[in-house]
C-alpha cells in the first residue's frame, strides 16, 4: 500500500466526515485510510480563519511508500552499574526510563511527594493551609511541568528521534494522539497528573525503583568521581549520578558548588505574570469571542526597544490559572497552568525582560551571588504582605506608575494586593517592561486592560553548569547534570530530550 500527501485548508469546526469528503474529492478515491501529519491554525485574516493541514492518504492506488519516522534506538544489555537519578521532572524521568529500558538498575529519587499527595498538599495550601515543602507547585512527581499548560513545543531541530520517543511515551500513557501532529500541542494539568502516574508504573514494571520524599543532601567526591550520596533517607552508593532537580533547587545548586561542581551565570528573565479575560484575547485574535472547534486563543508577543532587555511573553496559558509557585517558604513567585480543555475564564502569560546579571548590577558577579540576588528578590515580593497574596496592579497603573485603588477579579486562589510593583524590580527592567507593554497594547487590542501580578522569574535558570554535550560535568567521571536545572534546557520536550540524550550517551559508552 502506498501513500500521497495532500495540503488542505479547512474551516474551524470541521468534522472527520467533512475531512473524508474533502480527501475523496482531492484524491478521486473512495477506498482509503488517512493520517494527519501536520495541523495548525491560521488566524492572520480574522474573517477567514482556517486550519492548515497536511494529510497522508494511504491506498493501493499509490506506489510511494510512507516514509519512516525517526526512532530512538536503545541498546539493551545486562549492566551491573548502579544508577541514581534525582528529580522526577521530564529530564530526570526520561533519563531513568531509557537507562532502565537499556538494562541498568536505576533508582529515581524525588524530594517531593507522589502526584496524588502533591495534589492534596496544593489544594490544602490554596485553601488557606501552610506551605508544604514536599507538595507544592515546584517540587513533586513530574516536576514543575506537571502543573502547567503542558506545552510540547521545542525550538530545537536536532532531537527528532528523542522527541518522537517522548511523544509516543506520552501517548502510551494516555495523552491524546493529536500531540503527534498539532503545531502547538499541549497536555494540560489534568492529563499530566494521570500521565506521570502511568509512566511511573511503566518504569517500576521494568524493574526501576522510585522513592518519593527523598531529597539529595550531599555527595561524596573521590578522585573526580561520585562515590556515594547522602539523602534524607540515608546513604546510597552509586556508579553514576544524574542530577535533574530543576531550576528551583537552590539548596542543591549551593551544595554542588561547595563540592567543586563548576557553574557560570547566564542570561535569564524577570517580570510579572499578566492576566486577561480569555474572551478579550479571543476577540483580539479571532475577531469573535468563540470559534467552533478551537479551545481558546493564544498569543506570543515580543519587542526589543532596549538591546539589554528584550521583552517578550512566555508560557502563555489560554483559559488558565495563575498559581503560587514558590519552592521554599518565605518566597512569592507565580506561574501559570491550564487544563486540557483550556476552558477557564482567564488567560495568563509571563511578561518578562531578558537580563544580563553583571550589566544589571554593574559589577562582576559569581554564580553563587547571582543565585543569592535572585532569591532575595523572591523574598522581597513575599515581604509585601508577608504571605502568599500576589502584589498586583493593572497594566494601565503600571504604565502610569499610579495606583487606582482597585483589585481586579483574578484566577489566583490566594488573592491579590494592589501594590506599586514597579518598585520591586530594577528600574531598567521596569522601563523596558513599560515600553514592551505599550507595544503589546498596540498589537493586541485591549491588552492594556490586563493585570500584572507577582514575580515571574522561572523562564530559565540563572546559572549554568559547565558540562559536555552529553550532560557529563567537566572534571567529573560519573556525574551528569541535565534538564532545566543544568541551564541548557527549558520546557518539557527540550528537558526530556536532554535526559534521553544523556542516558543514550552512557548506554553507548558502556555497551
Backbone torsions as a table, in degrees:
resi	resn	phi	psi	omega
1	UNK	NA	131.6	179.5
2	UNK	-103.7	-171.9	-178.5
3	UNK	-148.8	164.1	172.5
4	UNK	-146.8	139.2	-179.4
5	UNK	-95.1	143.1	178.2
6	UNK	-128.1	131.4	173.0
7	UNK	-94.3	125.1	-173.8
8	UNK	-126.5	156.6	165.9
9	UNK	-123.0	130.0	-178.7
10	UNK	-133.6	152.5	-178.0
11	UNK	-76.5	158.1	173.8
12	UNK	-58.3	146.9	178.5
13	UNK	83.5	7.3	179.1
14	UNK	-65.0	155.2	179.5
15	UNK	-110.1	169.6	176.0
16	UNK	-60.3	-35.8	178.5
17	UNK	-67.8	-38.8	176.1
18	UNK	-60.0	-44.7	-178.5
19	UNK	-64.2	-40.5	-179.8
20	UNK	-63.5	-39.9	178.9
21	UNK	-64.7	-40.5	178.1
22	UNK	-62.7	-42.7	-179.9
23	UNK	-68.1	-36.2	175.6
24	UNK	-61.0	-42.7	-179.7
25	UNK	-68.3	-43.6	-178.2
26	UNK	-69.6	-38.0	-175.6
27	UNK	-89.8	-23.3	-174.6
28	UNK	74.9	14.1	-177.6
29	UNK	-110.6	154.1	174.1
30	UNK	-107.2	-34.3	-174.8
31	UNK	-109.2	108.9	-179.6
32	UNK	-165.2	166.2	168.0
33	UNK	-117.8	164.1	179.6
34	UNK	-147.3	158.6	174.7
35	UNK	-140.6	138.4	179.6
36	UNK	-79.2	128.2	179.9
37	UNK	-96.8	-39.7	179.4
38	UNK	-146.7	148.0	178.6
39	UNK	-153.4	124.1	179.2
40	UNK	-145.0	148.6	-179.8
41	UNK	-89.7	130.7	176.2
42	UNK	-110.3	104.9	-177.7
43	UNK	-113.0	23.7	-178.9
44	UNK	-65.2	-34.7	175.9
45	UNK	-106.8	106.7	-173.7
46	UNK	-62.1	-26.7	179.5
47	UNK	-85.0	-5.9	-177.8
48	UNK	-143.8	60.0	177.9
49	UNK	-75.2	133.1	-174.9
50	UNK	-139.2	157.0	165.0
51	UNK	-90.7	130.0	172.5
52	UNK	-101.7	127.7	-172.6
53	UNK	-134.8	148.8	167.3
54	UNK	-119.6	123.9	-174.3
55	UNK	-124.3	134.4	175.9
56	UNK	-97.1	119.7	176.8
57	UNK	-98.4	126.6	-178.2
58	UNK	-109.3	128.6	-176.9
59	UNK	-161.5	156.0	174.3
60	UNK	-67.7	-13.5	179.5
61	UNK	-74.3	-14.0	-179.1
62	UNK	-108.2	153.0	-177.9
63	UNK	-109.9	-22.8	-179.9
64	UNK	-68.8	138.1	178.9
65	UNK	-85.5	141.6	177.2
66	UNK	-63.8	124.0	-177.4
67	UNK	-62.9	147.0	179.3
68	UNK	-72.2	156.2	177.4
69	UNK	-93.7	131.9	178.0
70	UNK	-55.8	123.7	-177.6
71	UNK	-114.9	155.8	-179.5
72	UNK	-88.7	124.4	177.2
73	UNK	-94.5	120.3	178.7
74	UNK	-112.4	101.9	178.4
75	UNK	-60.9	130.3	-178.0
76	UNK	-106.2	143.0	179.5
77	UNK	-165.3	-171.2	177.1
78	UNK	-109.6	117.1	-175.7
79	UNK	-123.8	137.7	-179.7
80	UNK	-94.8	-11.7	-176.0
81	UNK	-64.7	140.6	177.3
82	UNK	-91.4	122.9	-179.5
83	UNK	-110.5	129.5	172.9
84	UNK	-117.2	127.1	175.5
85	UNK	-116.0	130.2	178.0
86	UNK	-115.2	123.5	-176.0
87	UNK	108.8	120.5	-174.5
88	UNK	-103.7	17.7	173.4
89	UNK	-68.6	-173.8	-176.2
90	UNK	-55.4	-42.8	-178.9
91	UNK	-65.6	-50.9	-177.7
92	UNK	-65.3	-45.6	-177.7
93	UNK	-63.9	-47.2	-175.3
94	UNK	-71.5	-28.9	171.7
95	UNK	-63.0	-47.2	179.6
96	UNK	-64.1	-41.0	-178.9
97	UNK	-61.1	-48.1	-179.9
98	UNK	-65.2	-44.2	-179.0
99	UNK	-64.3	-37.8	177.4
100	UNK	-68.2	-40.6	176.3
101	UNK	-61.7	-30.8	-177.8
102	UNK	-79.7	-7.1	175.7
103	UNK	108.3	6.5	176.4
104	UNK	-83.5	162.3	170.9
105	UNK	-98.7	109.7	-170.6
106	UNK	-113.0	134.1	170.3
107	UNK	-112.7	127.3	179.7
108	UNK	-112.8	118.9	178.9
109	UNK	-109.6	148.4	-177.8
110	UNK	-138.2	125.5	-177.8
111	UNK	-66.9	-26.0	-179.4
112	UNK	-93.2	-173.5	-176.0
113	UNK	-87.5	167.2	170.5
114	UNK	-64.8	164.2	-168.5
115	UNK	-64.3	-32.6	179.0
116	UNK	-67.6	-48.4	178.7
117	UNK	-65.1	-36.7	179.3
118	UNK	-62.0	-44.1	-179.9
119	UNK	-62.8	-40.1	178.5
120	UNK	-66.4	-39.8	178.9
121	UNK	-63.9	-41.6	178.8
122	UNK	-65.2	-42.6	-180.0
123	UNK	-61.8	-42.1	179.2
124	UNK	-65.8	-40.7	179.1
125	UNK	-61.5	-47.4	-177.7
126	UNK	-71.8	-15.6	176.0
127	UNK	-87.9	4.4	177.6
128	UNK	110.8	5.7	178.9
129	UNK	-81.3	-176.3	-179.1
130	UNK	-79.7	153.6	174.3
131	UNK	-62.3	133.2	-179.0
132	UNK	-108.1	112.5	-176.4
133	UNK	-66.7	-14.7	-179.4
134	UNK	-105.6	-6.5	-177.2
135	UNK	-145.7	84.4	-177.2
136	UNK	-145.4	-174.5	-176.8
137	UNK	-74.5	-15.6	-178.6
138	UNK	-93.3	-43.1	-172.0
139	UNK	-118.5	144.6	178.9
140	UNK	137.8	178.4	-173.7
141	UNK	-56.2	127.9	179.8
142	UNK	88.8	-5.3	179.4
143	UNK	73.7	-170.7	-179.3
144	UNK	-61.8	-28.7	-176.8
145	UNK	-66.1	-18.9	178.9
146	UNK	-61.1	-35.6	179.0
147	UNK	-108.5	77.8	-177.8
148	UNK	-153.3	-169.6	172.4
149	UNK	-77.4	-17.1	179.5
150	UNK	71.7	37.4	179.5
151	UNK	-65.6	140.1	-178.6
152	UNK	-118.3	29.5	177.4
153	UNK	-90.7	154.7	177.2
154	UNK	-154.7	139.2	179.9
155	UNK	-82.2	-14.4	-177.3
156	UNK	-68.5	134.1	-179.1
157	UNK	-100.9	2.0	-171.6
158	UNK	-116.9	28.0	-177.9
159	UNK	-129.0	32.0	-175.0
160	UNK	-59.2	-49.3	178.7
161	UNK	-61.0	-42.6	-179.9
162	UNK	-64.8	-44.1	-179.6
163	UNK	-62.0	-43.7	-179.5
164	UNK	-63.0	-39.4	177.9
165	UNK	-62.4	-43.1	-179.5
166	UNK	-65.3	-47.2	-179.5
167	UNK	-60.5	-46.8	-179.2
168	UNK	-66.1	-33.1	176.3
169	UNK	-65.2	-40.7	177.4
170	UNK	-65.3	-42.3	179.6
171	UNK	-63.6	-42.2	177.7
172	UNK	-62.2	-24.1	179.1
173	UNK	-95.6	9.9	173.5
174	UNK	110.6	3.7	178.2
175	UNK	-71.2	151.7	177.9
176	UNK	-65.9	142.2	-175.9
177	UNK	-65.1	-18.4	-179.8
178	UNK	-61.5	-18.7	-179.3
179	UNK	-66.7	-13.8	176.1
180	UNK	-68.5	-33.2	-168.2
181	UNK	-125.4	-14.3	180.0
182	UNK	-65.9	142.7	178.7
183	UNK	-66.0	-34.0	-179.7
184	UNK	-130.5	72.1	-177.6
185	UNK	-73.4	152.2	176.4
186	UNK	-149.8	160.2	-177.6
187	UNK	-110.1	-35.0	-175.9
188	UNK	80.4	148.9	-177.9
189	UNK	-61.3	-40.0	-178.2
190	UNK	-60.9	-40.4	176.3
191	UNK	-71.2	-42.7	-176.1
192	UNK	-60.4	-38.4	-179.7
193	UNK	-61.8	-33.5	176.9
194	UNK	-78.8	-39.0	-175.7
195	UNK	-65.4	-45.5	-177.3
196	UNK	-65.5	-31.7	177.4
197	UNK	-67.3	-43.0	179.1
198	UNK	-68.6	-37.0	176.4
199	UNK	-65.3	-39.1	175.9
200	UNK	-58.0	-43.8	-179.8
201	UNK	-62.4	-41.0	178.3
202	UNK	-62.6	-41.9	-179.8
203	UNK	-62.5	-46.2	-178.6
204	UNK	-71.2	-31.6	176.0
205	UNK	-66.0	-25.9	174.5
206	UNK	-77.7	-8.1	-180.0
207	UNK	109.5	-0.3	179.2
208	UNK	-73.0	155.9	178.5
209	UNK	-112.8	132.1	-179.9
210	UNK	-125.1	123.3	-177.2
211	UNK	-118.2	117.6	177.6
212	UNK	-91.5	164.5	-179.1
213	UNK	50.0	42.8	179.6
214	UNK	-129.6	103.3	-173.1
215	UNK	-99.1	137.1	171.9
216	UNK	-70.7	123.3	-178.5
217	UNK	-107.7	-36.6	-173.6
218	UNK	-159.6	159.9	175.3
219	UNK	-128.0	142.0	175.0
220	UNK	-99.2	120.2	-176.9
221	UNK	-108.0	127.9	176.1
222	UNK	-132.6	116.9	176.7
223	UNK	53.0	46.4	176.6
224	UNK	75.3	15.2	178.8
225	UNK	-128.8	148.5	173.2
226	UNK	-83.2	117.4	-178.4
227	UNK	-90.8	-37.0	179.7
228	UNK	-160.6	167.6	178.0
229	UNK	-130.7	148.7	175.8
230	UNK	-103.9	128.3	178.6
231	UNK	-123.7	172.6	177.2
232	UNK	-67.4	-12.2	177.3
233	UNK	-115.3	25.3	174.5
234	UNK	113.2	-177.3	-177.5
235	UNK	-92.1	139.1	177.9
236	UNK	-125.9	131.5	173.1
237	UNK	-80.8	143.2	-178.4
238	UNK	-139.1	149.8	168.8
239	UNK	-98.1	-33.5	176.3
240	UNK	-141.7	138.5	-179.1
241	UNK	-121.2	126.3	174.7
242	UNK	-110.6	123.7	178.4
243	UNK	-109.6	118.2	-178.5
244	UNK	-137.3	57.9	-170.7
245	UNK	-90.1	4.3	177.9
246	UNK	80.5	170.9	-174.0
247	UNK	-85.3	2.3	179.4
248	UNK	-99.7	-4.2	-175.6
249	UNK	-84.2	71.3	-177.5
250	UNK	-62.3	-36.9	179.9
251	UNK	-65.5	-35.0	177.0
252	UNK	-68.3	-44.1	175.9
253	UNK	-53.0	-49.3	-175.4
254	UNK	-65.6	-38.9	176.9
255	UNK	-62.7	-43.4	-180.0
256	UNK	-63.8	-39.1	177.1
257	UNK	-61.5	-42.7	179.1
258	UNK	-61.7	-29.4	-177.8
259	UNK	-90.4	6.9	174.1
260	UNK	90.7	9.3	175.7
261	UNK	-71.7	125.2	-172.8
262	UNK	-79.3	134.1	177.6
263	UNK	-130.9	160.4	168.7
264	UNK	-137.3	153.7	175.2
265	UNK	-79.6	160.2	-179.4
266	UNK	-142.6	169.5	177.1
267	UNK	-67.1	145.1	174.8
268	UNK	-146.0	-160.8	-175.5
269	UNK	-141.8	152.0	179.2
270	UNK	-133.9	147.3	176.0
271	UNK	172.0	-145.4	-176.0
272	UNK	-132.5	174.3	169.1
273	UNK	-97.0	135.9	-179.5
274	UNK	-112.7	138.1	-176.5
275	UNK	-131.5	140.0	176.9
276	UNK	-135.6	161.4	167.0
277	UNK	-65.1	131.0	-177.5
278	UNK	-60.2	-33.6	-178.8
279	UNK	-63.6	-30.7	176.5
280	UNK	-67.1	-42.6	178.7
281	UNK	-65.3	-41.4	176.7
282	UNK	-58.9	-46.2	-179.0
283	UNK	-62.0	-42.5	-178.6
284	UNK	-67.7	-38.5	-175.8
285	UNK	-85.9	-35.0	-173.9
286	UNK	-110.1	-17.4	-173.6
287	UNK	79.7	13.9	179.0
288	UNK	-161.6	161.7	-174.6
289	UNK	-83.6	-21.2	177.5
290	UNK	-138.2	156.5	179.2
291	UNK	-141.2	120.2	-175.4
292	UNK	-60.0	133.5	177.2
293	UNK	81.5	1.0	179.6
294	UNK	-124.9	132.2	-171.7
295	UNK	-70.2	-58.9	-176.0
296	UNK	-161.4	147.5	-178.0
297	UNK	-72.6	144.8	177.0
298	UNK	-111.3	168.7	170.3
299	UNK	-151.9	157.0	173.2
300	UNK	-144.2	119.6	-173.2
301	UNK	-124.0	146.9	178.4
302	UNK	-152.2	149.9	175.3
303	UNK	-155.9	155.4	-177.8
304	UNK	-144.5	68.9	174.7
305	UNK	-76.3	-30.5	179.4
306	UNK	-109.3	114.1	-177.1
307	UNK	-61.8	-22.8	178.8
308	UNK	-84.8	-18.7	-175.6
309	UNK	-138.3	74.3	173.6
310	UNK	-62.4	137.9	-177.0
311	UNK	-110.9	135.4	-177.4
312	UNK	-157.0	160.4	171.6
313	UNK	-94.8	153.4	-172.1
314	UNK	-148.3	145.0	173.1
315	UNK	54.0	53.8	179.7
316	UNK	-71.8	132.8	-178.3
317	UNK	-117.2	94.4	177.5
318	UNK	-65.6	140.1	178.8
319	UNK	55.2	36.0	-169.6
320	UNK	-110.6	-168.3	-175.3
321	UNK	-132.9	141.1	172.4
322	UNK	-91.2	134.6	-172.8
323	UNK	-126.5	153.7	175.6
324	UNK	-78.6	113.2	-169.1
325	UNK	-109.5	23.2	179.1
326	UNK	-61.0	140.9	176.6
327	UNK	-92.7	-20.8	-175.9
328	UNK	-138.2	155.5	175.0
329	UNK	-60.0	150.6	175.7
330	UNK	80.6	11.6	175.7
331	UNK	-119.8	151.2	177.0
332	UNK	-130.8	106.2	-179.0
333	UNK	-133.2	146.7	177.1
334	UNK	-121.7	158.5	177.2
335	UNK	-148.9	178.1	-179.3
336	UNK	-123.0	150.8	173.3
337	UNK	-146.4	165.6	174.8
338	UNK	-155.6	158.1	175.7
339	UNK	-83.8	167.8	-176.9
340	UNK	-58.9	-37.4	-177.1
341	UNK	-78.6	-8.4	179.4
342	UNK	48.2	42.9	-172.2
343	UNK	-96.6	9.4	-177.8
344	UNK	-73.4	166.6	-176.4
345	UNK	-72.4	-24.7	-171.3
346	UNK	-116.9	156.4	169.7
347	UNK	-115.1	142.5	176.9
348	UNK	-141.4	159.1	178.8
349	UNK	-158.0	154.7	168.3
350	UNK	-72.1	137.1	172.2
351	UNK	-122.7	105.6	-166.9
352	UNK	-132.3	160.6	174.1
353	UNK	-117.9	132.5	176.1
354	UNK	-66.9	142.7	-179.9
355	UNK	-134.2	148.4	169.1
356	UNK	-111.7	112.6	-166.0
357	UNK	-56.8	-40.1	-177.3
358	UNK	-71.3	-37.2	175.2
359	UNK	-67.9	-37.2	-178.7
360	UNK	-64.6	-43.5	-176.7
361	UNK	-93.2	-10.4	177.0
362	UNK	69.9	31.6	179.3
363	UNK	-162.1	166.7	174.2
364	UNK	-70.4	140.6	-174.9
365	UNK	-134.1	132.6	174.5
366	UNK	-81.3	161.7	176.1
367	UNK	-55.6	-40.2	179.4
368	UNK	-65.3	-40.3	178.4
369	UNK	-65.1	-37.0	176.9
370	UNK	-61.7	-42.9	179.1
371	UNK	-64.9	-44.3	179.7
372	UNK	-63.0	-40.9	-178.8
373	UNK	-64.3	-42.9	-178.6
374	UNK	-66.7	-40.1	178.7
375	UNK	-64.2	-38.6	178.7
376	UNK	-63.9	-31.5	177.3
377	UNK	-68.2	-41.1	176.9
378	UNK	-61.9	-38.5	178.2
379	UNK	-70.7	-32.2	178.5
380	UNK	-63.8	-41.0	177.8
381	UNK	-67.3	-35.8	178.2
382	UNK	-65.5	-37.3	-175.4
383	UNK	-66.6	-15.1	179.1
384	UNK	-55.8	-44.8	-179.8
385	UNK	-127.0	0.2	-177.1
386	UNK	57.0	28.9	172.3
387	UNK	-154.6	-162.0	-172.0
388	UNK	-101.9	16.7	167.1
389	UNK	-61.8	148.1	179.9
390	UNK	-95.9	122.4	172.1
391	UNK	-63.5	135.9	-170.5
392	UNK	-151.0	154.5	170.0
393	UNK	-148.6	162.2	171.6
394	UNK	-72.0	157.2	177.7
395	UNK	-61.0	-39.2	179.6
396	UNK	-62.8	-39.5	176.2
397	UNK	-63.3	-41.0	-179.4
398	UNK	-63.8	-41.6	-179.2
399	UNK	-66.7	-35.2	-178.1
400	UNK	-93.7	-7.2	-174.3
401	UNK	51.2	51.2	-179.1
402	UNK	-146.5	125.3	178.3
403	UNK	-77.5	149.5	-177.9
404	UNK	-117.9	5.6	176.3
405	UNK	69.4	24.4	-178.1
406	UNK	-124.8	130.1	173.7
407	UNK	-107.4	111.2	-173.6
408	UNK	-74.2	162.7	172.7
409	UNK	-66.2	143.7	-175.0
410	UNK	-150.0	161.7	174.5
411	UNK	-82.5	-10.7	-174.2
412	UNK	-70.8	119.8	-168.5
413	UNK	-69.2	-27.4	-173.1
414	UNK	-95.8	6.3	172.6
415	UNK	90.2	156.6	179.8
416	UNK	-110.8	152.7	172.7
417	UNK	-130.3	116.7	-179.5
418	UNK	-61.4	130.1	-175.2
419	UNK	-157.6	146.5	178.1
420	UNK	-73.3	78.8	-172.1
421	UNK	-65.6	-12.5	175.8
422	UNK	-67.8	-14.1	177.4
423	UNK	-84.6	-6.8	-173.9
424	UNK	-96.4	-15.5	179.1
425	UNK	-113.7	157.8	178.0
426	UNK	-55.2	142.5	-176.3
427	UNK	-54.4	-39.7	-178.0
428	UNK	-65.8	-34.2	177.4
429	UNK	-68.9	-43.2	179.2
430	UNK	-61.2	-44.8	179.9
431	UNK	-61.2	-43.0	178.8
432	UNK	-62.9	-42.2	179.7
433	UNK	-66.1	-38.2	177.2
434	UNK	-60.7	-46.1	179.0
435	UNK	-63.6	-42.8	179.3
436	UNK	-61.8	-43.6	-179.7
437	UNK	-67.1	-33.9	174.8
438	UNK	-63.1	-42.4	178.0
439	UNK	-65.8	-41.9	179.6
440	UNK	-63.0	-35.4	-179.7
441	UNK	-69.5	-25.4	174.0
442	UNK	-77.9	-31.7	-177.8
443	UNK	-79.8	-36.7	-176.2
444	UNK	-120.8	111.3	-177.0
445	UNK	-60.4	127.7	178.9
446	UNK	88.0	1.5	-177.0
447	UNK	-61.6	-31.0	-176.8
448	UNK	-68.6	-8.4	179.0
449	UNK	-91.2	8.1	178.3
450	UNK	-80.4	178.3	-179.7
451	UNK	-120.1	136.3	173.4
452	UNK	-102.0	136.4	-178.5
453	UNK	-150.7	153.2	171.1
454	UNK	61.7	-174.4	175.9
455	UNK	-106.4	127.5	174.5
456	UNK	-113.4	108.8	-177.8
457	UNK	-139.6	19.5	-175.3
458	UNK	-109.5	24.4	178.0
459	UNK	-68.2	-29.2	174.1
460	UNK	-162.5	162.9	-178.5
461	UNK	-69.7	148.0	179.2
462	UNK	-81.1	-13.8	-179.6
463	UNK	-132.3	166.0	-173.6
464	UNK	-142.6	131.3	177.8
465	UNK	-74.9	149.2	175.0
466	UNK	-88.4	116.3	-172.8
467	UNK	-148.2	168.9	173.7
468	UNK	-81.6	173.1	-179.4
469	UNK	-62.6	-28.7	-179.0
470	UNK	-82.4	4.0	178.3
471	UNK	94.3	-7.3	-178.5
472	UNK	-74.9	132.2	-175.2
473	UNK	-74.4	137.3	178.6
474	UNK	-60.5	131.3	178.3
475	UNK	88.4	-0.3	179.8
476	UNK	-127.0	136.4	-177.1
477	UNK	-82.2	-26.7	-170.6
478	UNK	-136.5	25.7	-179.9
479	UNK	-117.0	127.4	176.7
480	UNK	-120.0	132.7	171.8
481	UNK	-119.4	122.4	-168.5
482	UNK	-135.3	168.0	175.3
483	UNK	79.4	-162.9	-176.2
484	UNK	-60.9	-34.1	-179.7
485	UNK	-67.4	-18.1	178.5
486	UNK	-78.3	-21.0	-175.6
487	UNK	88.1	8.4	-178.2
488	UNK	-116.4	3.0	-177.4
489	UNK	-144.7	159.4	177.7
490	UNK	-157.6	125.8	-178.1
491	UNK	96.6	166.6	-172.7
492	UNK	-63.5	-51.9	-173.5
493	UNK	-68.0	-48.0	-177.3
494	UNK	-66.7	-34.3	177.4
495	UNK	-68.7	-46.0	178.4
496	UNK	-61.7	-41.0	178.8
497	UNK	-64.5	-36.7	176.4
498	UNK	-61.2	-42.3	176.9
499	UNK	-64.4	-43.5	179.9
500	UNK	-61.8	-47.1	-176.6
501	UNK	-66.0	-38.4	178.7
502	UNK	-66.6	-36.1	178.4
503	UNK	-68.4	-44.8	179.4
504	UNK	-61.7	-36.2	178.2
505	UNK	-59.4	-44.7	-179.7
506	UNK	-70.6	-40.3	178.3
507	UNK	-58.3	-46.2	-179.4
508	UNK	-63.3	-39.1	-178.8
509	UNK	-64.8	-38.1	-172.9
510	UNK	-100.0	-0.6	-179.4
511	UNK	-85.2	NA	NA
